[in-house]
Amino acid sequence: EVQVVESGGGLVQPGGSLRLSCAASGFTVSSNYMSWVRQAPGKGLEWVSLTYTAGSTNYADSFQGRFAISRDSSKNTLYLQMNSLRAEDTAVYYCARFRVDFVVEPPAIYSDYWGQGTLVTVSS
Amino acid sequence: SHELTQPPSVSVSPGQTARITCSGDALAEQYAHWYQQKPGQAPVLAIYKDSERPSGISERFSGSSSGTIVTLTISGVQAEDEADYYCQSTDSSGTYRVVFGGGTKLTVL
């Protein structure tokens, strides 16, 4: 059974750092496109970052240089390192597996599995 | 940048048909996908590649595309369909930057 479980959320002061983890089971993280998506309280979904099977990464402009996505193949785990956190970063952070359909042009990219999320609260 | 626009809310009575639209210039070239999110839960894929339905999703859910507008249609709406719905696509830069619409709250009257 495919499953992703996020952890590492919590209360952090403005300017602080936090590392989120996403442990996967039922599939191999490094063989899939994996992403972090966040949702501020009462707001919509906001894409944060994507890691490709080849290891390259992509970020929404708002997070470039401040957040870093990575993975550990030995632990089958995805990470999100968040630095210089601000109050507006308060959100539930979801880990999601994305499928890429290369049969079609342009490729179709969508998520088929999401974790339950981990809450990050940035406050003094 | 690539933006997707959805109506903030749609309301229908039980048994009626709900239609939720999503518009954006890049949709003329990129596929759109739809997620259902109920309160306190993670999003669930409802429609992918404009009109494909994942296994386990009710046949009452369908999708269509015309130019720069995609539409999620829910036929015979039931109380359990009340949720937030998000469209998602990718920008046309070729770098796989994911974009979500602002979401639509479906209320079953």
Interface residues (C-beta under 8 A of the other chain):
Chain A: Y33 S35 V37 G44 L45 E46 W47 L50 Y52 N58 A60 D61 Y94 F98 R99 V100 D101 V104 P106 P107 A108 I109 Y110 S111 D112 W114 G115 Q116 G117
Chain B: S1 E29 Q30 Y31 H33 Y35 Q37 Q41 A42 P43 V44 L45 Y48 K49 P54 D84 Y86 Q88 T90 S92 G94 T95 Y96 R97 V98 V99 F100 G101 G102 G103
